[in-house]
Amino acid sequence: MSQKQEQTGNGAGNGSDAQTRVRVVADLKAASETIENSAFDLAGDASPDVVSDLIRITADLQMLIAQLSQSGGRGG
């Protein structure tokens, strides 16, 4: 367990921050695509508010993805 705890640090100097960022961005992209596809799948069956909310969430995720992709290690 102590190795796992050591791996959860900020990783300064060993590139783990960049690797984590890449994994997070990839996961957010996958989530965004899933939510967007779900919005379109539900468009005929769900209430317009639900579909609108899903599209809004997708847009928010895409904005976050763009910020994380551009920020590099800016930190704030």
PyMOL commands that set and color helices and strands:
alter all, ss='L'
color gray80, all
select helices_A, chain A and resi 2-7+16-42+48-71
alter helices_A, ss='H'
color red, helices_A
deselect
rebuild
show_as cartoon
